[in-house]
Every structure is written in structure tokens, then in C-alpha cells.
Amino acid sequence: MEILSGGSPEPLGASVEGHGVNFSLFSAHAERVVLCLFDAQGNERQLELGGHSGSRWHGFLPDARPGLRYGYRLHGPFDPAQGHRYNLAKLVIDPYALALDGTVADVAALYDGADSADNLDSAPWVPKSVVVDPRYDWQGDRYPATSWGNTVIYEAHVRGLTQRHPDIPAPLRGTYAGLAHPVMIDYLTTLGITAIELLPVQQHADEPRLQRQGLRNYWGYNVLAPFAVEPRYAAGQDNLSALDEFRAMVKKLHGAGIEVILDVVFNHTAELDLPGPTLSLRGIDNCRYYWLDEQGDYQNWTGCGNTLKLADPDVATWVLDCLRFWRQDCHVDGFRFDLGTVLGRTPAFDPTAALFAAISQDPQLKGCKFIAEPWDIGPDGYQVGRFPSPFAEWNDRFRDDMRRFWLHNTIALGAFARRLAASSDLFHHPDRTPGASINMLTAHDGFTLQDVVSFNDKHNQANGENNRDGAFDNHSANHGYEGIDAGSDVQARRRVSQRALLATLLLSQGTPMLLAGDEHGHSQQGNNNAYCQDNELTWLDWQRADPELTRYTAALIRLRQQIPALTHNCWWTEGDGQTVAWLNPQAQALSAGEWEQGEPLLQIRLSQDYLFVINATTKTGEITLPEGRWVLLEPFRCPDSSLSIGCLRVAAHTFSVLLKQ
């Protein structure tokens, strides 16, 4: 076999350098590494990497160009008990590949066997890594660098956001170009969004089980190539690659002052459990990339079959290099880490884990927003409030408690106040600010807001799991009818609850995250786990959008940006120089008894000039206002509320805001 000599161990991956390409691959336990090149007909040429520096195998291929298709085969032991699963019959994807050609099918050759290696050649069915020249003209693009205090996040799916938008040209719908279309950017800016958080755009695979059922992985958390932009969301116009179309989208969003935050998956991979396919890391260095048990099986702390071993320094380097690529080469503004507890597993969770420090101190990641989903399903996986600065965290306690407050009246005023005040009981620690609490009522995994007020129970039959999947306890309330098409009285009560919940989300201290479509009443017909529904169930139906609800949401966001207590990102204080005062209906400070047993009717004075009036009871409330002249702001006026000198008659289940004149 021809030996490919020279090259450099740095950087890892396939790098275009002068008149050729440098190839470098990490594997601590391989005995030999073979670079496999493929022509357009699928013919394979094999070259052994002759360079070996520590745990890195490398070689330089003269005259190679971008577009070259390749993969690797590795010599080494197949010894599952020791965690080694090397098999020359299995072609593997470069973990640093910037693009792939092909998709993953459900074919026998991809499966390695749990206890013994087979000799079925997987090359015809494994996507080929593609050499890419990542250079790009950013034309003076600048990061918006929005402060946490002014940040309003909009969680969206690239396809689902625009696939059914009638005002976006059909060829661009559901693509990066569609998201960057002037119609969409104008909508986001009018709404008041400062950051869009995209569900995974790292290239992913459809799980074999879904393929057998005729379904697809819509959310994209089954990641195959973390450096590669998902090509199925690319329009491909003007001969743009998926990577360049994505970067053009980022550039246009930045031009409108909107940050781009990526939902990234560094907790598991598309190789799944032990019977799963061998596609990349398993065949490169299984025991270094994954947490294994004493029998060599995978620790399934993610619920997806395997768990990445991010405590390993070389695996951590891979993660850091990936984040640097998305930041430096794609100009993204931040990252949301799916099942973020895995970042700190050693294997127990450790908030001082080396990877946290490496991410926060990396100069190439300076200025990024970092957001953790602070849980996994492993031992002590729930870690809300324990991540180190500068990480922010999804706050499911806010979601659950605010739903319980408004829809069931099952939490005390004290708990409501703590959630409204950036969950200070969880996040008020040294070096952490209120912005660390990512407040949310809904997210991609769960009910939409419309469904929260329309369904008591989940309806996930379309997922093919007999409605066993998805959360059972949603703290939702159907207001008397299970389903969307209720009578006018039920619909009216639902609208009141929607508005109270939206006001609570957008006028609480912390960083609000709005699920795309909640601002105009999108429903998934009671499906609270629509991960495999790449269809009209999840795609936003813009023609049925509720424009009044959208205008109300936009008004809330505008108001938020005017209240110093919400934008200064400092913990609230009481007493002299106070930023907050908690008052009962008589405008007196809440007593200890009222905090724990009082009815859900109170006033909250912020920054001296703003007064929130909360009535979560089932009847109209009478409020004595604090001294001064107060005006009920336009978005909160309703027929059942009225203002007279010093008094406010406030409708049931409403959140109102007054301004001192």
C-alpha cells in the first residue's frame, strides 16, 4: 500500500494548504490508519498515513483540491471488553469533516456486531467526508454583541419557521436563505427579537427506527458531523454551498442586529447504542470518545444510547475546535448545549470541570453567549443553578411554576416572586447575574403555548410509540375542552391565559426565550414530543396566525426594553434605592403570611415608575394603587378592568402594567 508521508499533526481534519491537503486524525489506540479516497464512481484508493505524532496520524496529499471525497479505515484490536472496536471493513467519517456527501441508510453493513467484528464493507453506504476550503468574505460583518439585559431569544427550527410562509419565495422556504429573506428579518425585528436560537444545524442522521417507520428526525439532535452544516436546509441557489448559504444568513441577521445562537450536541452521537451503526468515533477510538461500563458497553446518560467522554483532554479539544469553527468561520454569537450536564461529567457532575474553564477562557470564543440545558438522565443529572459563570441555563422551574401559578393556582406568592426575580434562589451566586436564568414557558420539546392552554393530556400517537413518549406532567389546562376547536367561551378564556403567561415571560427578570409560533398561536395538536414530525404539524402556519396576539407580544417586548429593572441585569434590591417593592392589594408591603398563604393578587413596583398588577384569581380584584398618578398602559386595557383615582379594578387572570406620570 502506498504510504502518504509528511504532513503535520496540526490542525486536525483535512486542511487545504498551498498545493495540496493535509490530513490529520486523532486515535490513541489505532495501529495503522488508512486514508481512503473516492472518485465520482465510488472507486476507492487507499493511502496509509505515514506520519505519527503522539496520538495523531497525518500525511500531506499533493495536488489535492476542495471537493475531494474521503474517509478512513483503522487497523487495531476488536476487543469490546477493553472498549476497542476497530474493524477495517468499516469506513469512518472524519470527526472534523466540514461537509459530507451522502446520508445514513438502515443497512446491515453499518452494524458491527456487539461481540465480534464482521467483514461486510460499509464504504458504499457511509457518507463520504468532503475537503472544504473554509475561506469566506465576511464584508465587514460585526457581531451585534447584545447585552444579556437586552437579550430576547427566539427558539426556532430553520425548516419549520419558513416552510409554510406565503410571502417567502417557494424555493427558499424552509432554508437558511428563507430565514434570511427580508420578510422574515422584518418580522423578527418588528417583534423585537435580538437573538435567534436555532435547533441543530450540525449535520445529523435519521435513526434506523425512524427510517423503518417512514419518519425523519426533525429536531436534528442525532448529530453525525458536528463541523458540517446540515445540507437539507440549504436552497442551493447561485451555486452556494450549504456552508456559505448559512454564513450569508448569519451576515444578514447580523446586519439587522440579530444574534445567532446554535443548539449544539456534544452529549451523544448518531452511533447510538451497542447495536447501533459504526460511522465515526466508534471505529476511531471508542474507549476515548465514549463513557463505557466495565463490560465495554455504553453509559446511556443521555437516553440516546451513548454518552461522549468530554473529560478526556483529546475529546475536549475536538469540542473546543468545533466551537471555534462555528465562532470564527461562521460568526455565530453563542451556543446552547443540549443535555449540558454531560459537559461537566467526570463522571459525576463537577461545576469546576476542565471543559467549563477551557470554554470560558478560550480567546477565540470571547464574547460568546453560552447556555446550558442543565440536565441529563444520568446519576444526579439535574443541575439547574449549578453551572459556572459565564454559562446561562434553561430554567424549567420558571416554566413549571408559572404554569402552575396561572393555570392551577398551586404555588404561593413567594415561589411566584422568586421565579419573577430571575429565580434568585437558584442563580443568585457569586459571579452570576440575573441573565443566567433563561426564562421559558415552552420550548421545542413540549407543548406549544397554544397547546398548554388547549390540552390536559399529550397526544403523541403520530410518533409511533403508542403515546408512551413525551412528558406526562405538563401543568397544562384545556379550559374545559380537550382540543383546539373549542367554543367561543373556552377560546376567550384561553386567550386571557395566553396573554397572562406571555406577559409573565417577557416582563420577568432574567433572559426571556420565546418559542417560535407562540406569539401567533401555533398548535401541534397536543403533540408534546414532535421530534420526528417533519411536516405541517410542526411547520408554522402563517396564514392562520393570530395578528392580535403577535402585536401584543411585540408590545410586551418593547415595554421590557424600557424598564431599567429588567434591562440592567443586576439583582433587585429592596429598601432605600430600591428597584423592586412587593405590595398587597392595599399597596402595603406583603406580610410573611401573605407571601405563603395570600391569594394570588399583588402589585410589583419596579424602577419606581412601573407597576405590575397580578390577578391570578377567578374574580375581579380591587387594588389600591401606591401614591401618585398612574396610567394603565394600552396593551393591558380590557373591558373588565378600569382605573379611577387611586384605585384599579382588575379583571381575573390578568397581568397589567401601569406607568407613573
N, C-alpha and C positions, 0 to 999 in steps of 0.2 A: 504494500500500500504506500502511495506517495505520502511523504511527510511534509507538512506545512511548517516551515521553521520561522524563526524571528518573531516579530510582533512584540506586543507589550501587555503586561497584566492589567494595565490601566488605560482607558476605562473599561469596565466590564460591558459586555454586549458586543454588537457589531458597529464599528465606528468608521465612517468614511474619512480617510486620511491621505491626502495627496492623490497619488495614482493607484489607490487600492483600498482595501478594507482590513482593519484589524479586528480579529475575533478573540474574545476573552470570556471564559466561563469558569465560575466557581464550582469546585467539587473537592471536598476534603478526602473522600474515600474511594474515588474512581482510580482505576489502574491505568487506563488509557482513555482518551477522548477523541472521537472521530467527528469531523465536520462533514456534513452531507449536503451537497449542492444539487439542486433540482432544476432541470430545464423546463420549458413550456409543456413538453410532452410527459413530464414526470420522471424522466430518466435521472438516475442518481449517480453522482460522482462522489467518492469518498476520499477524504484527506485527513490524515492523523495530525492533530495539533502537536507540534514538536516542542513548543515552549511550555515549561512547567516551573512556575514560581510560587512556592508555598502551596496553597490550595487553589491556585489559578492556572488554568490551561489556556494557552494562547498561540496565535500564529497570524502572519500577515499574508493576505492574498493579493498579489499584484494585479493591476488592471481590473479588479472587481469594481462594480458600479452599483449605485442605488437601484433597487428593483430586484436584486439577486435574491432567490428563494433558497432557504437553507433550514437545517435542523441539526440535531446532534444524536449520536449513539455513544453510549458509555460502557466501557469494559469495567467489570467489578463483580463482587460477590452477590449472589442472590441468597441472602440469609435473613429471612424475616424475623427470626428470634433476636437477631442483633440489629434489626432495623434497616438492613440493606436490601434493596430491590432492583439491582442492576440487571438489565436484560438487553442484549444487543439487538434483539428483534423489535424493540420499541424505540421509535423515533421520538425525540422530545423537543419541545418548544424552548427557545432561548428565553429565560426569565426576564431578560432586558429587551425583548423584541419590541420595536416601535410600531410594527404592523404585522398582521397575519393575513395569509391568503388561504381561505377555506374556513369551514365550520366543523364542529364536532358532531359526528353521527353516532348512532347507537349500533355499533358493530362489534363483533366478538373479538377482533384483533386488538382492540384497545384495552381489553381486560387481561390483566397479567396473571391472574390466579393467586389465591390467598397464600398458598403454601409452597407452590412450585412454579418456576418460570415456564411459559410456553414459548413456542418458536414461531408463532404467527406474526408476520411482518406487519407492523401498524402504519408504515410510511404512507401507503395510499390514502389513508383516512385521517392522518394527523395534519392539522393546518400548518402550513409552512411559514416560518419566520421570514420576514422580508427586510432587507437592508434599506434604511431610510436616511436621507440627508436631512437633518432637522433644522437647517438654517431657514430663517423667515424674516421678512422685512416688516417690523412692527410699526414703522412710520410714526415714531414718537409716542406710541401708546404709553399711558401713565396709569398706575394703579389708583383707583379712587380713594383708597385708604380712609374709608368712613369710620368714624369713632364708634366704639361699642354703644355709647349712649344714644347715638342717632341711627343705629342699625335696625332695619326691619327686614327680616328674612322671609323669602317666598319659596317654599319647597315645591319643586316641580319635576316632572318627567319630560325629557326632550320630546319624545313622540306624543305623549298624551296631551301636552299643553296646546299644540297647534294642529294635530291631525284632523280635527273637525272644524277648524276656524274658516268660516266662509270668505273672509276678507284677505286671506293669505293665498297666494297662487298655489294651485293644486300640487305642482311638482315640488314645492318647498314645504308642504305640510308635514309635520312630524319629524323635522330635521333641524340640524344646527342652523342652517340658513333660514328656516322658518322662524326659529326663535329670535333670530337677529333681524327679522323683517321690520320695517318702520312701524307697521301696525301693532306688532307685539311690543316693541320698545316704547311706543307712545302709550300703550295700555299700562305697562309696568310703571312708567314714570308718573302718569296721571294718578294711578292708585297710590303711589308714594313708596314703592318698593326700593330699597337701597342695595339689597343683595339677593341673588337667586341661588338657591341651593339645589343642585341637580342630582337626582338619583344617578347611580353609577353610569359613567360613560367609559369606564375601563372595559375593554372587550371581554365579553362573557360568553358562556356556553349554555345551551338548554340541557337540563338534566335528562338522563336517559328515561326516567319515569315519565316526565312530561312529554317527551317525544313519543313514547308509546301510547299516550292518551290523546295525541294530537294537539297538545298545548305548548306554550312557549314561556320561558322565563321573562316576564315583562319588566319586573323591577331591575334586574341586572346584577344581583348580588352573587351570582355564581361565576366569579371572575376567572378568566383564562389567561389573560395577558395584561397585567396591571399598567404597563407603559403604553399600551396601544389604545388609540381612540376607537370606540365602538363604530364600525363602518355602517351598521344597519340604520344609523340615524343621519347618514350623510346623503344630501341630494345629488352630489356628484356633478353639479353644473360647472361649466367653464373649466373642466378637467381638474378641478380641485380635489386633492386627496381628502380623506376624512379628517386627517390631522390639520390640514390647512383650512378646511371649512370650519372646524372647531375654533381655530385660532382667530379666524375672521369674525366669528360670532363673539368671542371674548373682546376683541378690539371694538366692535360696535357697541356692546354693552358698556364697556368702559367709557366710551365716548358719551354715553348718556348718564354716566355717574353711577352705574350699577355694578357691584362686585359679583364675581362668580366663585361660588364655593362648591367644591366637589365632594360628593359622598364616596369615600374610598373604602375598599375592602381589603384589610390586612389581617383578617382573623382566620380565614379558611380559603381553600381554592376549589376549583372545579374538578379536582381529582376525587373529591368526596370521601366515602368510607373505604374499607379494605377491598370490597368487591368492585370499587369504582375504577374508572379508566386511568391508565398511565399516560399522562400528557406532557408533564414537565418536571416539577420538583421531585416527584416520587422516584423518577428514574435518574435524577441528577445527584441528589444526596438526601435520601429520605429521612435519615435519623438526625440530620442537621436542620432541615427545614420544618419538621413537624414534631409536636409533642407526642411521644409514644408511651405505652404502658410497658410493664415488664415482659409481656408476651410479644411485643413488637406491634401491637395493634394501635390504632389512633385514639388519642384522647379527644372525645367529642364534646368539647366545652362550648361549641357553637351551635349545635343542633344540625350541622350540615355535614357531618361525617369526619371531619379532621379539624385540627387547630394548629395554626402556624406558631413556630417556636421563636418568638421575637426577642427572647432573652439571649439568643445566640448572636454573638457580635457580627458574624458574616450575614446572617439573615437580617439583622437590624440595618446593616449597610445597604442591603438591597432595598429595604423600605425607604431609607433616607434618600438614596439615589433616585427612587421613583418620585418622591415628593419634590425633590429638587427639579426633576424634569418637568413636572406639571407647573411648578412655580416659575422657573427660569425660561423654559422653552414654550410654555403655553400661557404664561402670565395669569394663572388663576390666583385668586385672592385668599383662599383658605380651604380647609379640609374638614369634613365631618367624618369621624372614624366609626364605622359600623362595628357594633359589639366591641366598644373601645376598651373594656376591661382586659381583653387579650393583650393590649399594648403593654400592660404592666404586670403580666403574669410571669412568675419566676420559679415555680409555677403558681404559688399563691400570689394574689394581687399585692403589689407594692407601689405606693404612690411616688416612691423615690427611685423607681426602676430606671436603669440607664437609658432606655429609649426615650423616656419623657425628657430627660435632661438634654439628650442629643438633639431632639426635635426643637426644643425651645431655645437652644443655644446656637443652632446652625445659622451662620451668617447668610446663607443663600435662602433661608426661609424667614428672614427678618421681615416683620410687618404682616405676616400671615395671621389669619384667624384660625384657631384650632378648636374644634368642637368634638366632644366625645359622646357617643351613646354609652352611658356609664353602666353597662351590664353585659353579661353573657350568661350561659346556663350552667357554668362550671361551679365548683365549690366557692362559696362567698362571692358569687358573680355580681351581685347587686351592690354598686359602689357610688350611688348618687351622692354628690357633695364631697367626694374624697380625691378627686383628681387635682393635680398640682397646677398652679398658675404657670403659663397663661391659658390653660385649657378652659373653655366653657363646656357646659354639659346640657344635654337634653334633660328636661325636668318633668318626668312623668308624674311626680307628686302634684305639680301645678295642674296638669291635665285632669287627674282623678279628683282632686279636692274641689276644683272649680266646677266640674260637672256635678259632683255631689251637692255642692252648695246651691247651685241654681236649679237643678232638676229634682233633687230629693230632699233638700234641707236636712242633711245628716251630718254636717260638720259645724262646729262652733265658730263664733266670730273670730276668736283668737287664731284658729287654723286658717280661716279665710284671709285674715290680715297678714299672717306670715307669708302666704303664697303671693298676695298682692305686693308685698315688700320684698320681692326678689328671693323669697324663701330664705330669709336671713338665718333661720335656724339650721339650714343646710350649707349655705355658701358664705356666711359672714366669717371668714377666717383670714389670717394674715396673708397679704399679697393677693387677695381675691376681691373683685369688685362685683356690684350687682349684675353687671353684664354677663357674668359667668352662668347665670341661670337662663337657659334658653326656654322661655315660656311657650308652651304649646297646648292647644286644645285637641288637636288632631295631627296626624302625620300620615305618610303613605301606608303604614301598617296599622290598620284600624279603620273605624268608621270615618267617613267624611262628616263635616259638621251637620249637613242636611240629614244624614242618616242617624247622627247622635240624637236628634230631636224627632226622628220618624220611626225608629225601630227599638224594641226592647231586646230583641234577640238577633244574633247573626244569621245570615242566610248565605252560606258558602257552598251550596251544592254544586255549583258550576266548577269548582276546583277539583272535583273527582275524588274527594276524601270523605264523602258521606257526612259533610258538615262537622267533622271532628277537628279540623284545623281552625286557627284563629282564636283570639281571646274570648272567653266565655263571660267575663265580668267587665262590662263596658261602661257602667254608670250612665247608661243612656235612658231616654224616656220617650215613648212614642206619642204622648199626649192624648192617649185614648184610642188610637187606631194604629195597627201594625202595617206599615207600608207608606209609600209616597202619596198615593192618590186618595187622600182623606178629604172629609168635608170641609166647608169653609171655616167653621168654628175651630176645628182642630188645626187647620192651617194657620189661622190667625194666632193661636197660642204658640205654635211652633215659631212663627216669625218673631214674636216677642222674646222667646228664649234664645233664638239665634242672635238677636241684637244684644241681649244682655251678656251672652258669652263672648261675643266679638269685642264688646266694649271692655270687658274684664281682661281679655287677652292683650288688647292694644293699649290699654291705659294702666297696666301693671308695671311696676319697676322690674327691670331685667330686660332681656332681649326677646322681643316677640318673634315667633315663627308662624307664619300663616300658610296653611296647606293650599296649594293652587286649586281654585274652584270653590273653596269655602266662601269666598266673597261674592259668589253669584249663585249659590245653591246647588252645586253639583252633587249628584247622588250616585252611589254604586249599588243601589237596590239592596242594601243591607249586607253586602259582602264586606267583611272586615279583614280580609286577607287576600287581596286581589293580585297576588304576586304573579299569577300565571294567566292573567286576563288581558292579553294584548288585543283589545277590541273596544267596541263602543261602550262597554261597561265602565272602563277606566278613562277613555279619552274624553276630555272636557267637551260638553255640548254647548257651544257658544250661542247657538240660536235659541236655546231655552234658558239662557242666563237671566237672572233677576237683576235688572239695572238699578232698581232702588236699593237693593242690598249692597251692590257694588259701590254706589255713591255714598252710602252710609259708612262702609268700610274705609273708603278714601278719606272721608271727613274725620273719622277717628284717627287715622294716621297723621293727618295734618295737625289735628289738635295735639296729639302726642308730641310732635316736634316743637310745640310752643310752650310746653310745661317744663320748666327747669328741673324740677324734682325727678322727671323721667329721663331727661337727656344728659344730666351732669355725671351720671354713672358713679355717684357717691352714695354711701349708705345713709338712709334717712335718720334724722335726729329729732328729738322732741325737746320741749322746754325753750329757753332763750335761743333765738336764732333758728327756730325750728323749721324743718322742711315739711313736717307732717304733724297733723293733730287728728286723733281718732275721737269722734264725738257721737253721743247718743242722739235720739230724735229731738231732745231738748237743747241741743248744742252744748252739752256738758261733756267733760271727759268721761269716757267709758269706765265704769267701775269694774272691779275684779269679777263680780258676779255676772255683769252684763257680758264680759268677754267670754265667759264659759257657758252661760245659760240664757243670755238675752236673745230676743227674737232677731232674725236677720234683717234689721232695719237700722242703718247707721249713716253717718256723714264722715267724710275723709277730706280734710283741708290740706292742700298741697301748695307749696311755694306761696303761701299767704292768699293768693288771688284766685285759686281754683278750688272748687268744692264738688266732690263726688258724693252723690246721694244713692245709696244702695237699698233697694227694697226687694228682698227675695221672698217676701211673704205672699200669701194668696189674696191679700186685700189691699185696698188703697191705704197709704200711710200719710200721717200728718207730721210735718217736720217744722221745727222752729229753727230758723237759719241763724248763723252767727251774725254779730253786729255788722252792719254795713249794707250797701245796696248791691243786690245780686241779680244777675240776668241769666235765665235759663237758655243755654246755647241751642241753636237751631236743630242740630241732628237729634236732640233729645226731647223735643216738644211732641206731645201726643195728646189726644182728646181727654184722656183720663188724668192728666197731670196739669196743674195750674199753679201760678205763682202770684202771691199777694205780698203786701209789705210785711217782711219778716217771717213769712210762712210759705211752705211749699206743700201742696197736695200732690203726692207722688203715686203713680199707678203701680199695681202689683207686678212683680217680676221684672223690674226695670232698673237700669243703671243710667243715672242722669248726671250731667255736669253743668255747673253754674260758674259764671265768671264775675268777680267783684269789679264794680265800676268805680 
